[in-house]
Structure formats: C-alpha cells, structure tokens
Amino acid sequence: MEIYYEILLQFSLSLLLGGIIGIDRELKRKPGGLRTHILICLGSTFLMIISKHASGNLGDPSRIAAQVISGVGFIGGGVIMRYGFNIKGITTAATIWVVTAIGLGVGLSLYYESILLTLFAWLVLFYINKLEHKFFSGDEYKLLLIDLKDINIDDEEIRHILNQFNLPNKTLEIEKILTKNKTRYKFLIHIPRNLDLDIVIKELSKIKRIQKIAVEDRD
C-alpha cells in the first residue's frame, strides 16, 4: 500500500512543478502552455517509475530516461518557429526540456532536487528577462499586436508611424474578427538600441481606429 501513496505523491508533485513552469508560458500566451508542461512532466515521471520497477527484468533503467530526453526534442522542435531572420519559441522549447528533467527527477524520488530545479527555472523565467533588458539592452525584436475597430484591412497609418521612427517591420498575421467587428494585426518589429518604444506606442494611440495596442517578447 505504501508504494501507491508514493506514486500519488509523485504525480501530485509532478503536476505542481510542471504547472509552475508552464504558467509562465501560459501567461505570456506562448505555444506549449500550462497543460503541455504538466502533461510532459507527468508523462516523464511515470516513465521513470516504469523504468525503476522494470529494471530488474529489462536491465539498465537509464535507457528509458535517455529515450525520454531524446523524444521530447520533437515536441520542443514543434514550438520553434522562424519569422524571416527571427526565431521564436526557443525559450518554450527549453522549458519543455527542463520540465522533462523535473519529471524524471520526481519519478526517481529526487524530490528536493526537483523542487530546487523548478525554483531556479522559475527565477530565470521571471527575473533574468528583466535583468537582460536592464543591463544588456540593445537592438531587439518584439511582437506588436494592434486591434482596429473595423474590419477594413488598411494598415497605411500604422506603417507610416513605424516608418517615421525607422522601425523595420513585417506583418506576420491579419485576423478579421467579424463577431466583434475588428481586425487584429501582428507585426514583427526591430527596435533599435536608442529608441523608446513607449513614444512609438503613444504616437500610434493617436490613430482613432486603434482599439488596443500590446507588445510581446518574440520567444
């Protein structure tokens, strides 16, 4: 009976730790969000449990762990996308790889180590990005999301302002939302080192057709 309590503990911890990492991706609306990270963490935990219990008959339990690490590369590769010269999704691919390691650790009963890894990964996701912008700011790419109050595809005013600030841009997506009578644009913009993006957003806000403006990281 004790073994079943331990497995319940492992699955619960795996769900919690995978969710902690996945919630960052979910809040930032990235591919491979909360559910994906939880499922990967749970799956890798169970595969490690199988590996431990089957090692007496099948040999080296590390072989399953190695296959899990290799296999998760296909999932990580699926969330990496390329927009021109810009790569999007690398951070999400890295978090998927990390939650796999966390799940394997939980399945191996390395609870303290798995919790510690989750804590460090969480700190990297939530705080290192801020330090990068503060101390290593330079040219960067961002996603500019703009909602217009109508469904007419006309971005001339928007592009005029972006060009005024010498902001290289590329339209990634145009979505007409008929039920709300609005159009959603997604631009990839290259922000020079010395440009204050808030000034650009303030200027864009003067366009009467614009309903909402948001800026997201590219990864």
NUTORDREN-463591 format. One line per field, with one value per residue: residue number from 1; residue in one letter; z negated, y negated, x negated of N, C-alpha, C in turn. Coordinates in steps of 0.1 Angstrom, whole numbers, plus 2048, in hexadecimal, padded with zeros to 3 digits. Each point is the difference from the previous one (the first is absolute). Layout:
// residues N
k: (NUM:...)
r: (a:...)
n.pz: (Z:...)
n.py: (Y:...)
n.px: (X:...)
ca.pz: (Z:...)
ca.py: (Y:...)
ca.px: (X:...)
c.pz: (Z:...)
c.py: (Y:...)
c.px: (X:...)
This chain:
// residues 219
k: (1:2:3:4:5:6:7:8:9:10:11:12:13:14:15:16:17:18:19:20:21:22:23:24:25:26:27:28:29:30:31:32:33:34:35:36:37:38:39:40:41:42:43:44:45:46:47:48:49:50:51:52:53:54:55:56:57:58:59:60:61:62:63:64:65:66:67:68:69:70:71:72:73:74:75:76:77:78:79:80:81:82:83:84:85:86:87:88:89:90:91:92:93:94:95:96:97:98:99:100:101:102:103:104:105:106:107:108:109:110:111:112:113:114:115:116:117:118:119:120:121:122:123:124:125:126:127:128:129:130:131:132:133:134:135:136:137:138:139:140:141:142:143:144:145:146:147:148:149:150:151:152:153:154:155:156:157:158:159:160:161:162:163:164:165:166:167:168:169:170:171:172:173:174:175:176:177:178:179:180:181:182:183:184:185:186:187:188:189:190:191:192:193:194:195:196:197:198:199:200:201:202:203:204:205:206:207:208:209:210:211:212:213:214:215:216:217:218:219)
r: (m:e:i:y:y:e:i:l:l:q:f:s:l:s:l:l:l:g:g:i:i:g:i:d:r:e:l:k:r:k:p:g:g:l:r:t:h:i:l:i:c:l:g:s:t:f:l:m:i:i:s:k:h:a:s:g:n:l:g:d:p:s:r:i:a:a:q:v:i:s:g:v:g:f:i:g:g:g:v:i:m:r:y:g:f:n:i:k:g:i:t:t:a:a:t:i:w:v:v:t:a:i:g:l:g:v:g:l:s:l:y:y:e:s:i:l:l:t:l:f:a:w:l:v:l:f:y:i:n:k:l:e:h:k:f:f:s:g:d:e:y:k:l:l:l:i:d:l:k:d:i:n:i:d:d:e:e:i:r:h:i:l:n:q:f:n:l:p:n:k:t:l:e:i:e:k:i:l:t:k:n:k:t:r:y:k:f:l:i:h:i:p:r:n:l:d:l:d:i:v:i:k:e:l:s:k:i:k:r:i:q:k:i:a:v:e:d:r:d)
n.pz: (800:7FA:809:7FE:7F3:801:807:7F7:7F7:808:803:7F3:7FC:808:7FC:7F3:801:808:7F8:7F6:808:802:7F3:800:807:7F7:7F6:806:7FF:7FC:80B:7FC:7FC:7F7:808:80A:7F8:7FB:80C:805:7F5:801:80D:7FF:7F7:807:80B:7F7:7FB:80D:803:7F5:802:80C:7F8:7F7:809:802:7F5:806:7F4:801:806:7F7:7F6:806:802:7F4:7FC:807:7FB:7F4:806:803:7F3:7FA:80A:7FC:7F5:807:803:80D:7FD:80D:7FB:7FB:7F5:7FF:7F3:801:7F9:807:80B:7FB:7FE:80C:804:7F9:804:80B:7FE:7FD:80A:807:7FB:802:80C:7FF:7FB:809:7F5:7F8:807:802:7F3:7FD:809:7FC:7F4:804:806:7F6:7F8:808:800:7F3:7FE:806:805:7F3:7FB:809:7FE:7F3:801:809:7FE:80B:80D:802:800:804:7FA:80A:7F6:80B:7F8:80C:800:80C:80B:802:809:7F7:802:809:7F8:7FD:80C:803:7F5:803:80C:7FA:7F8:80D:7FE:804:809:7FC:809:7F4:7FC:807:7F5:808:7F6:808:7F6:800:80D:800:802:7FF:7FE:805:7FB:807:7F5:806:7F3:805:7FC:808:804:7FC:7FE:7F4:805:806:7F5:7FA:80A:7FF:7F3:807:805:804:80B:7F9:7FD:804:7F8:804:7F8:807:7F8:808:7F4)
n.py: (80C:801:809:802:7FF:807:808:800:801:80A:805:7FE:804:80A:801:7FE:808:809:7FE:801:809:808:7FC:800:80C:804:7F9:804:809:808:805:80A:7FE:7FD:803:7FA:7F6:800:802:7F8:7F8:801:7FE:7F7:7FB:803:7FB:7F7:7FF:801:7F6:7FA:802:7FC:7F9:806:7FD:7F2:800:7F8:7FA:7FD:80C:803:7FC:807:80A:7FE:7FE:80A:807:7F9:803:80A:801:7FF:808:806:7FB:804:7F3:7FE:7F3:803:7F6:800:805:807:801:7FA:7F5:801:802:7F6:7F9:805:7FD:7F4:7FF:804:7F8:7F7:804:801:7F4:7FB:806:7FA:7F9:7F8:800:800:809:807:7FF:802:80A:804:7FE:806:809:7FF:800:809:806:7FE:803:80B:802:7FC:809:809:7FC:802:80B:807:7F4:803:801:800:80C:7FA:805:7F9:801:7FE:7FC:801:7F5:804:805:7F3:808:7F7:803:7F8:7FC:80D:804:7F5:802:80D:7FC:7F7:80B:802:805:808:804:80B:800:806:7F9:802:7FD:803:7F8:807:809:7FC:803:809:7FA:80C:7F7:807:7F6:804:7FA:7F9:800:7F5:800:7F5:809:7F7:80D:7FB:7F9:80B:807:7F6:801:80E:7FD:7F7:80B:7FA:807:7FC:80C:807:7FE:80A:802:80A:808:802:804)
n.px: (7F8:7F5:7FE:80D:7FD:7F5:806:80A:7F6:7FA:80C:804:7F4:801:80C:7FC:7F5:806:80B:7F7:7FA:80A:802:7F3:800:809:7FA:7F5:80B:7F7:7FC:807:80D:809:80A:7FA:7FC:80C:805:7F7:802:80D:7FF:7F7:808:80B:7FA:7FC:80D:805:7F7:804:80D:7FD:7F8:807:80A:7FF:7F9:7F8:804:7F3:803:80A:7F9:7F6:809:804:7F3:7FD:80A:7FD:7F5:808:804:7F3:7FC:80B:7FA:7F5:802:800:7FD:7FE:7F9:80C:7FB:80B:800:7F4:804:80B:7F8:7F9:80B:803:7F4:801:80D:7FA:7F6:809:807:7F5:7FD:80D:800:7F5:80B:7FB:808:7F7:7F9:80B:803:7F4:800:80C:7FB:7F5:807:808:7F5:7FB:80C:801:7F3:7FB:80D:804:7F7:804:80C:7FD:7F8:808:806:806:7FC:80D:806:80B:80B:804:809:807:80A:807:807:7FA:806:7FD:7FA:7FC:7F3:805:80A:801:7FF:808:806:800:803:809:802:800:80C:7F6:80A:807:80A:803:80A:80B:808:80A:804:808:800:7F4:802:7F5:7F4:7F9:7F6:7F7:7F8:7F6:7FB:7F7:7FD:7FC:7F3:800:809:808:804:7FF:7F6:7FB:802:7FA:7F7:7FF:800:7FA:7FD:80B:7FC:7F5:803:7F5:7F6:7F9:7F6:7FB:7F9:7F6:7FA)
ca.pz: (800:7FE:80E:806:7FB:806:80E:7FF:7FC:80B:80A:7FB:800:80F:805:7FA:805:80E:801:7FC:80C:80B:7FF:807:80E:802:7FD:80C:80C:808:804:7F6:7F4:7F3:802:806:7F7:7F6:806:802:7F3:7FB:808:7FD:7F2:801:807:7F7:7F7:807:802:7F3:7FC:80A:802:7FC:80B:80C:800:7FC:801:806:80F:803:7FD:80C:80B:7FD:804:80E:806:7FD:80A:80B:7FB:800:80E:805:7FB:805:80D:806:807:807:7F9:7F2:7FB:7F5:7FA:7FA:7F2:7FD:802:7F5:7F4:802:7FD:7F2:7F9:802:7F6:7F3:7FF:7FE:7F2:7F7:802:7FA:7F1:7FD:7FE:7FC:80C:80A:7FC:802:80F:803:7FB:808:80D:7FE:7FE:80D:808:7FC:7FC:809:80B:7FC:7FF:80E:806:7F8:801:80D:80A:80D:80A:7FD:807:7F8:807:7FE:803:801:804:806:7FC:80B:807:80C:800:804:7F6:805:7F5:7F6:807:801:7F3:7FD:809:7FA:7F6:806:7FA:809:7FB:809:7FC:7FE:7FF:800:7FD:7FF:7F6:804:7F5:7F8:80A:7FE:807:7F7:807:7F9:807:7FA:801:7FC:7F8:7FE:7F3:7FA:802:7F5:807:7FA:809:80C:7FC:7FE:80D:806:7F9:806:80B:7FA:803:7F7:7F3:7F6:804:7F6:804:7FA:804:80C:7FD)
ca.py: (7F4:7F5:7FD:7F9:7F2:7FA:7FD:7F4:7F4:7FC:7FA:7F3:7F7:7FE:7F7:7F3:7FA:7FE:7F5:7F3:7FC:7FE:7F4:7F5:800:7FE:7F2:7F9:805:807:80E:809:7F9:807:80E:807:802:809:80D:805:803:80D:80C:803:806:80E:808:803:80A:80C:804:805:80C:80A:802:80E:809:7FB:7FB:7F2:7F7:7F3:800:7F9:7F1:7FA:7FF:7F5:7F4:800:7FE:7F3:7F6:7FE:7F6:7F3:7FC:7FC:7F2:7F7:7FB:7F6:7F5:7F9:802:801:80D:7FE:80C:807:801:80A:80D:802:803:80D:809:7FF:807:80E:803:7FF:80C:80C:7FF:804:80E:807:7FC:7F5:7F6:7F3:7FB:7FC:7F3:7F6:7FD:7F8:7F2:7F9:7FE:7F6:7F3:7FD:7FC:7F4:7F5:7FE:7F7:7F2:7FC:7FF:7F3:7F5:7FF:804:7FB:7FE:803:80C:802:801:802:7F5:804:7F5:802:7F4:800:804:80C:7FC:803:7F4:7FD:7F5:7F7:806:801:7F3:7FD:809:7FB:7F3:803:809:80D:80B:808:80A:805:80E:805:7F7:808:7F9:806:7FA:7FF:7F3:7F5:7FA:806:801:801:804:7FC:802:7F3:800:7F4:7FB:7FF:7F3:7FC:802:805:7F9:7F4:805:804:7F4:7FA:809:7FF:7F5:805:802:80D:80A:804:806:802:809:804:80D:805:808:80E)
ca.px: (808:7F7:7FC:80A:800:7F4:804:809:7F8:7F8:809:804:7F4:7FD:80B:7FD:7F4:802:809:7F8:7F8:80A:809:7F8:803:80E:802:7FB:807:7F6:804:7FB:803:801:804:7F5:7F5:805:801:7F2:7FB:806:7FC:7F2:800:805:7F7:7F5:805:7FF:7F2:7FA:806:7FD:7F2:7FC:802:7FC:7F3:7FD:80C:7FC:802:80D:7FE:7F9:80A:809:7F9:7FF:80D:807:7FA:809:80A:7FA:7FE:80D:804:7F6:804:7F7:807:7F5:7F3:803:804:80A:804:7F4:802:80A:7FA:7F7:808:805:7F5:7FE:80A:7FD:7F6:806:809:7F7:7FB:80A:801:7F4:801:7F7:80A:7F9:7F9:80A:805:7F5:7FF:80C:7FE:7F6:805:80A:7F9:7FB:80B:807:7F7:7F4:804:800:7F2:7FB:805:7FA:7F2:7FB:809:7FA:80A:807:80C:80C:80C:80A:80D:809:80E:806:80E:808:7FB:7FA:7F1:7F9:7F6:7F7:7FD:7F7:7F3:7FB:7FA:7F5:7F5:7FB:7F6:7F6:802:802:80B:805:80D:800:80D:80B:80C:80D:809:80D:80A:7FD:7FD:7F3:7F5:7F5:7F4:7F4:7F4:7F3:7F9:7F2:7FF:7F2:7FC:803:80E:809:80C:80C:803:807:80E:808:803:80A:80D:807:808:80D:805:7FA:807:7F7:7F2:7F9:7F3:7FC:7F3:801:7FF)
c.pz: (800:80E:807:7FB:806:80F:801:7FD:80C:80B:7FC:801:80F:806:7FC:806:80F:802:7FD:80C:80B:7FF:805:80E:803:7FF:80C:80D:80A:804:7F6:7F2:7F4:801:806:7F6:7F5:805:803:7F3:7FB:808:7FD:7F2:801:807:7F7:7F6:806:801:7F3:7FD:80A:802:7FD:80C:80D:801:7FB:801:806:80F:803:7FE:80C:80B:7FE:803:80F:807:7FE:80A:80C:7FC:800:80D:806:7FC:805:80E:804:808:806:7F9:7F1:7FC:7F4:7FA:7F9:7F1:7FC:802:7F4:7F3:801:7FC:7F1:7F8:802:7F6:7F2:7FE:7FE:7F2:7F6:800:7F9:7F1:7FC:7FE:7FD:80D:80A:7FC:801:80E:804:7FB:808:80E:7FF:7FF:80E:809:7FC:7FD:809:80C:7FD:7FF:80E:806:7F9:803:80D:80B:80D:80A:7FD:809:7F6:809:7FC:804:7FF:804:805:7FF:80C:807:80D:7FF:806:7F5:804:7F5:7F6:806:801:7F3:7FD:809:7FC:7F6:804:7FA:80B:7FB:80B:7FA:7FF:802:801:7FE:7FF:7F6:803:7F5:7F8:809:7FE:808:7F7:809:7F7:808:7F9:803:7FB:7F9:7FE:7F2:7F9:801:7F3:806:7FA:809:80C:7FD:7FD:80D:807:7FA:805:80C:7FB:802:7F7:7F3:7F5:806:7F6:806:7F9:804:80B:7FD:7F7)
c.py: (7F3:7FB:7F7:7F1:7F8:7FC:7F4:7F4:7FB:7FA:7F2:7F6:7FD:7F6:7F2:7F9:7FD:7F4:7F2:7FB:7FC:7F3:7F3:7FF:7FD:7F1:7F8:805:806:80E:80A:7FA:809:80F:809:803:80A:80E:806:804:80D:80C:804:807:80E:809:803:80A:80E:806:806:80E:80C:803:80E:80A:7FB:7FA:7F2:7F7:7F3:7FF:7F9:7F1:7FA:7FF:7F5:7F2:7FE:7FD:7F3:7F6:7FE:7F6:7F2:7FA:7FA:7F2:7F5:7FC:7F5:7F6:7F8:804:802:80E:7FE:80E:808:802:80A:80E:804:804:80E:80A:801:808:80F:805:800:80D:80C:800:805:80F:808:7FD:7F6:7F3:7F2:7FA:7FB:7F2:7F5:7FC:7F7:7F2:7F8:7FD:7F5:7F2:7FB:7FA:7F2:7F4:7FD:7F7:7F2:7FB:7FE:7F2:7F4:7FE:804:7FC:7FD:801:80D:800:802:803:7F4:804:7F4:804:7F4:802:804:80B:7FC:802:7F4:7FC:7F5:7F6:806:801:7F3:7FC:808:7FC:7F3:802:80A:80E:80A:809:809:805:80F:806:7F5:809:7F7:807:7FA:7FE:7F3:7F4:7F9:809:800:802:805:7FD:805:7F3:802:7F3:7FC:7FE:7F3:7FB:803:804:7FA:7F4:805:804:7F4:7F9:808:7FE:7F4:804:804:80E:80B:802:804:802:808:803:80C:803:80A:80F:806)
c.px: (7F7:7FB:80A:801:7F4:803:809:7F9:7F8:808:804:7F5:7FD:80A:7FD:7F4:801:808:7F9:7F8:80A:808:7F9:803:80E:804:7FB:805:7F7:805:7FA:801:801:803:7F4:7F5:804:800:7F2:7F9:806:7FC:7F2:7FE:804:7F6:7F4:804:800:7F2:7FA:806:7FD:7F1:7FB:801:7FA:7F2:7FE:80C:7FD:803:80E:7FE:7FA:809:80A:7FA:7FF:80E:806:7FA:80A:80B:7FB:7FE:80D:805:7F7:805:7F6:808:7F4:7F3:802:805:809:803:7F4:802:80A:7FB:7F7:808:806:7F5:7FE:80B:7FF:7F6:806:809:7F8:7FA:80A:803:7F5:7FF:7F6:808:7F9:7F9:80A:807:7F6:7FF:80B:7FF:7F6:806:80B:7F9:7FA:80B:805:7F7:7F4:803:7FF:7F1:7FA:804:7F9:7F1:7FA:80A:7F9:80B:808:80D:80C:80C:80A:80E:80A:80E:806:810:809:7F9:7FA:7F1:7F9:7F6:7F7:7FC:7F6:7F2:7F9:7F9:7F4:7F4:7FA:7F5:7F5:801:802:80B:805:80D:800:80E:80B:80C:80C:809:80E:80A:7FD:7FD:7F3:7F6:7F4:7F3:7F5:7F4:7F3:7F8:7F2:7FD:7F1:7FD:804:80E:809:80D:80D:804:808:80E:809:805:80A:80E:808:809:80E:805:7FA:807:7F7:7F2:7F9:7F2:7FC:7F2:801:7FF:80B)
